[in-house]
């Protein structure tokens, strides 16, 4: 991830099911916050599935399966150069999450 894209305003669009009414969005000041937001969405999903669990653990492949199972997920990342939002698909999001988690694990 380039440091300039990490600071770009990002809108995360999520549609968990085929129902149009399931569409939602989240607004983040940075790409990093948006990627962390995807992880938090998955963690909330796990908490709903396991309400009696005191702690939730998962690996990246489970997170990626969750992303793949969503009907749709797109990041709109603001590009200062073009002064517009650029759409990024699930594969791009997963690549950036992988890089972010590797970076965090290295600290």
Backbone as a ProteinNet text record, in pm:
[ID]
protein_1_A
[PRIMARY]
XXXXXXXXXXXXXXXXXXXXXXXXXXXXXXXXXXXXXXXXXXXXXXXXXXXXXXXXXXXXXXXXXXXXXXXXXXXXXXXXXXXXXXXXXXXXXXXXXXXXXXXXXXX
[TERTIARY]
84.4	0	87.9	59.6	135	79.8	168.1	122.6	22.8	31	-64.6	-205.2	-219.5	-353.7	-408.5	-320.8	-366.2	-439.2	-407.3	-467	-590.2	-629.6	-741.2	-876	-967.9	-1104.4	-1159.8	-1227.7	-1277.3	-1420.7	-1503.2	-1640.4	-1649.4	-1692.5	-1708.3	-1855.2	-1883.7	-2019.9	-2032.4	-2135.2	-2153.3	-2297.8	-2314.1	-2446.2	-2433.1	-2469.7	-2449.9	-2532.1	-2654.1	-2739.2	-2785.6	-2864.2	-2916.1	-3024.4	-3077.3	-3183	-3125.3	-3179.8	-3132	-3141.2	-3236	-3251.3	-3137.4	-3052	-2938.8	-2819.3	-2829.4	-2717.8	-2691.2	-2563.2	-2523	-2387.6	-2349	-2217.1	-2157.6	-2026.7	-1953	-1854.8	-1832.5	-1750.6	-1625.8	-1506.3	-1381.3	-1288.6	-1214.2	-1119.4	-999.5	-964.9	-848.2	-880.4	-801.3	-814.7	-788.1	-687.5	-654.8	-774.4	-842.5	-961.2	-1069	-1084.7	-1185.1	-1151.5	-1024.5	-983.3	-1003.3	-970.7	-996.6	-1146.9	-1226	-1371.2	-1425.1	-1365.7	-1405.7	-1382.3	-1266.8	-1236.8	-1338.4	-1374.5	-1472	-1610.2	-1648.3	-1775.9	-1775.8	-1664.7	-1655.2	-1657.8	-1587.2	-1585.7	-1725.8	-1801.4	-1939.4	-2025.1	-2003.2	-2074.2	-2043.7	-1916.6	-1878.2	-1941.3	-1947.3	-2009.8	-2158.2	-2223.7	-2365.7	-2383.9	-2291.2	-2299.2	-2262.5	-2178.9	-2127.6	-2148.3	-2272.8	-2298.4	-2244.1	-2224	-2175.5	-2023.1	-1954.8	-1808	-1749.7	-1651.1	-1585	-1482.6	-1423.1	-1326.5	-1351.4	-1319.1	-1339.1	-1202	-1171.2	-1047	-1081	-999.8	-1019.7	-888.9	-878.5	-761.2	-803.1	-705.4	-732.1	-813.8	-796.8	-873.7	-1023	-1057.8	-1198.5	-1254	-1173.3	-1213.6	-1236.3	-1145.3	-1158	-1279.3	-1309.3	-1429.9	-1554.6	-1554.8	-1667.3	-1685.3	-1575.5	-1581.6	-1635.5	-1585.2	-1629.9	-1778.3	-1828.5	-1969.1	-2065.4	-2014.4	-2101.4	-2149.2	-2271.6	-2322.1	-2235	-2198.2	-2112.1	-2040.8	-1919.4	-1840.5	-1746.7	-1748.5	-1665.6	-1613.7	-1488.8	-1434.5	-1427.9	-1476.2	-1457.8	-1349.2	-1232.9	-1115.9	-1091.6	-1085.9	-1066.3	-925.6	-917.6	-789.8	-769.8	-665.9	-639.1	-601.9	-533.5	-491	-607	-706.1	-821.5	-936.9	-921.7	-1024.4	-1159.4	-1151.9	-1272.7	-1251.1	-1359.2	-1351.5	-1330.5	-1234.3	-1204.5	-1259.9	-1342.1	-1396.7	-1290.9	-1291	-1198.2	-1280.1	-1254.7	-1334.9	-1286.8	-1356	-1325.9	-1181.5	-1131.2	-993.8	-893.2	-914.7	-827	-835.2	-956.5	-976.3	-901.7	-912.5	-843.9	-691.9	-640	-494.9	-449.4	-526.7	-489.8	-503.5	-605.8	-619.4	-501.6	-463.7	-349.1	-223.1	-198.5	-80.9	-87.7	-206.6	-223.9	-196.9	-252.6	-234.3	-89.5	-23.7	120.4	201.9	167.2	237.7	214.8	89.4	58.5	126.3	134.6	198.4	348.8	406.1	549.4	591.9	494.4	527.4	560.2
-118.5	0	123.5	212.4	336.1	423.9	499.6	581	686.7	730.8	831.5	773.5	649	591	557.9	532.2	502.1	621.5	742.7	863.2	910.5	838	883.4	846.3	942.8	918.2	797.2	708.2	583.6	557.9	516.7	476.4	326.8	252.3	107.8	77.6	14.8	-24.1	-174.9	-217.8	-359.9	-398.8	-510.7	-570.7	-717.9	-752	-889.9	-995	-961.6	-1059.9	-1005.5	-1084.5	-1041.4	-934.7	-917.2	-818.7	-677	-593.4	-454.3	-380.7	-420.2	-354.1	-387.2	-484.9	-517.9	-426.5	-338.7	-248.2	-150.5	-127.1	-28.2	29.2	135.1	191.7	246	257.7	318.1	417	524.3	635.2	641.1	640.2	640.6	751.3	807.3	913	858.4	731.1	672.3	532.1	485.9	350.2	250.1	275.1	184.1	166.4	276.4	266.3	182.5	196.2	118.5	-30.5	-63.4	-204.1	-263.4	-185.8	-230.4	-244.7	-159.1	-166.9	-297.3	-345.6	-474.9	-585.5	-581.5	-682.1	-673.6	-553.5	-534.9	-587.8	-568.8	-622.6	-775	-837.8	-983.1	-1024.9	-951.9	-983.7	-971.6	-870.7	-855.8	-972.9	-1016.7	-1132.8	-1256.5	-1275.7	-1390.4	-1381.7	-1261.5	-1243.9	-1279.3	-1244	-1279.2	-1430.6	-1498	-1643.4	-1716.1	-1651.8	-1713.6	-1619.6	-1591.5	-1490.3	-1525.8	-1653.5	-1692.1	-1698.4	-1680.8	-1686.3	-1559.1	-1579.2	-1464.7	-1401.3	-1483.7	-1429.5	-1492.6	-1416.7	-1460.3	-1463.6	-1577	-1586.5	-1637.9	-1596	-1639.8	-1620.8	-1689.8	-1666.2	-1593.7	-1550.6	-1465	-1536.9	-1667.8	-1740.1	-1737.4	-1740.8	-1731.7	-1592.1	-1489.9	-1353.3	-1339.5	-1394.2	-1385.2	-1463.2	-1578.9	-1654	-1570.9	-1501.1	-1414.7	-1305.5	-1241.7	-1137	-1195	-1313.1	-1376.4	-1411.7	-1447	-1486.7	-1368.5	-1248	-1130.6	-1114.1	-1070.6	-1048.1	-945.2	-838.2	-737.1	-656.1	-616.2	-526.9	-449	-317.4	-229.2	-116.6	-79	42	149.7	267.6	384.9	468.2	472.8	538.9	669.8	778.1	909.1	920.3	961.4	984.8	1135.5	1184.3	1328	1370.3	1280.6	1312.3	1338.6	1250.1	1266.2	1340.8	1365.9	1434	1362.3	1228.6	1147.1	1019	945	818.2	704.3	617	502.3	376.3	298.6	175.4	65.3	-7.2	-118.9	-241.4	-355.2	-474.9	-560	-671.6	-760.7	-809.9	-847.5	-898.9	-792.6	-670.5	-559.7	-538.7	-542.3	-524.3	-633.1	-757.6	-867.9	-850.9	-808.1	-784.3	-677.7	-570.9	-461.9	-504.7	-583.7	-634.8	-724.4	-810.9	-900.5	-819.3	-716.7	-632.6	-559.5	-509.5	-439	-532	-651.9	-745.5	-791.9	-810.3	-846.6	-734.2	-611.4	-494.7	-486.6	-506.7	-500.6	-613.6	-731.8	-846.7	-825	-746.2	-720.9	-620.9	-551.2	-447.7	-509.9
0	0	0	-88.3	-85.5	26	87.9	200.3	156.7	29.8	-14.5	-24.2	-70.9	-80.2	57.1	154.2	290.1	350.4	307.9	366.1	289.7	187.4	104.4	164.9	159.2	205	130.3	203.1	144.4	188.8	94.7	123.1	95.9	195.5	183.4	157.7	44.2	8.5	27.6	101.6	130.4	102.6	34.1	14.9	52.5	177.3	224.5	148.7	109.5	42.7	-92.1	-161.5	-291.7	-278.2	-158.6	-135.9	-142.9	-228.6	-236.3	-102.2	-17.6	112.4	209	174.2	261.7	236.7	139	106	220.2	243.8	343.5	302.5	368.9	341.5	470.8	470.7	581.8	521.2	591.4	545.5	634.1	574.8	651.1	601.8	692.8	656.6	580.4	604.4	539	487.3	392.9	343	454.6	536.5	646.2	739.5	772.7	858.1	790.5	660.5	587.4	590.8	571.5	574.7	713.7	816.5	953	976.7	910.8	919.9	862.5	754.1	697.2	799.3	865.3	969.1	1082.7	1121.6	1230.2	1190.2	1063.9	1015.4	1030.4	994.3	1007.6	1154.9	1239.1	1381.6	1442.2	1401	1449	1401.5	1279.7	1226.1	1311.4	1345.6	1428.3	1567.2	1624	1755.7	1751.2	1641.5	1626.3	1617.7	1549.8	1536.3	1665.4	1747.8	1871	1989.5	2025.7	2129.1	2267.7	2294.8	2427.9	2436.2	2324.2	2324.8	2384.8	2472.2	2534.5	2441.5	2356.4	2260.4	2123.9	2022.8	1884.9	1817.6	1755.8	1678.8	1538.9	1444.2	1305.9	1231.3	1117.1	1033.7	906.3	833.2	717.7	609.9	598.3	497	530	658.2	698.3	667.5	693.1	660.1	509.7	430.8	285.1	234.7	295.6	258.1	286.1	399.5	435.3	329.5	290.9	188.4	57.4	19.5	-104.2	-100.4	18	32.2	31.5	51.4	43.9	-99.6	-116	-250.7	-323.3	-252.7	-313.5	-206.7	-237.3	-152	-242.9	-227.4	-308.9	-220.6	-242.1	-180.2	-287.1	-253.3	-338	-271.6	-334.5	-276.3	-350.3	-275.1	-336.8	-393	-517.4	-584.2	-595.5	-531.2	-537.9	-680	-751	-887.6	-980.6	-978.3	-1067.6	-1000	-870.4	-791.3	-803.3	-798.2	-806	-725.7	-707.2	-635.3	-734.4	-701.6	-787.4	-721.6	-792.8	-735.1	-729	-618.5	-598.7	-558.9	-623.4	-602.6	-484.2	-463.2	-350.4	-351.6	-470.1	-478.4	-435.2	-478.3	-439.5	-288.2	-233.4	-89.2	-12.7	-59.1	10.1	4.4	-110.7	-122.9	-23	-10.3	80.2	226.2	258.3	395.7	429	336.3	358.1	387.6	305.7	326.1	460.1	496.7	623.8	742.1	739.3	850.5	860.3	746.5	750	813	776.5	830.1	981.6	1025.5	1168.6	1245.2	1184.7	1250.9	1264.7	1173.6	1175.9	1280	1341	1440.7	1572.8
[MASK]
+++++++++++++++++++++++++++++++++++++++++++++++++++++++++++++++++++++++++++++++++++++++++++++++++++++++++++

